[in-house]
Amino acid sequence: MHNDATRVVTKLLMTKFKTINTLSVLMLLTGLALAIFGYWGLCTKAGNEVYPEMAGLIPFYSLLASLPFLLLAAIGAFVSYRKQRLKR
């Protein structure tokens, strides 16, 4: 299973970036940036010092906002993969 997933991801990243692939990668990077910021703001001592109490809602909502981006990136990658499979 892990091998197949690795092959799929490698294949998607190594293909020529078409519109859907480019959007998927951009959404993935945006989602990861938001998730990392949210994790840092909520789960680290430095983040808790910068965003105390009510200001801690900023990283919390950043973490929530990352979910649609990551979901859309996964859907875009799946659609792109299926299009390539159907061409064969």
Secondary structure in CASP SS format (residue, H / E / C, confidence):
PFRMAT SS
TARGET T0000
AUTHOR 0000-0000-0000
METHOD secondary structure of the structure
MODEL  1
M C 1.00
H H 1.00
N H 1.00
D H 1.00
A H 1.00
T H 1.00
R H 1.00
V H 1.00
V H 1.00
T H 1.00
K H 1.00
L H 1.00
L H 1.00
M H 1.00
T C 1.00
K C 1.00
F C 1.00
K C 1.00
T H 1.00
I H 1.00
N H 1.00
T H 1.00
L H 1.00
S H 1.00
V H 1.00
L H 1.00
M H 1.00
L H 1.00
L H 1.00
T H 1.00
G H 1.00
L H 1.00
A H 1.00
L H 1.00
A H 1.00
I H 1.00
F H 1.00
G H 1.00
Y H 1.00
W H 1.00
G H 1.00
L H 1.00
C H 1.00
T C 1.00
K H 1.00
A H 1.00
G H 1.00
N H 1.00
E H 1.00
V H 1.00
Y C 1.00
P C 1.00
E H 1.00
M H 1.00
A H 1.00
G H 1.00
L H 1.00
I H 1.00
P H 1.00
F H 1.00
Y H 1.00
S H 1.00
L H 1.00
L H 1.00
A H 1.00
S H 1.00
L H 1.00
P H 1.00
F H 1.00
L H 1.00
L H 1.00
L H 1.00
A H 1.00
A H 1.00
I H 1.00
G H 1.00
A H 1.00
F H 1.00
V H 1.00
S H 1.00
Y H 1.00
R H 1.00
K H 1.00
Q H 1.00
R H 1.00
L H 1.00
K H 1.00
R C 1.00
END
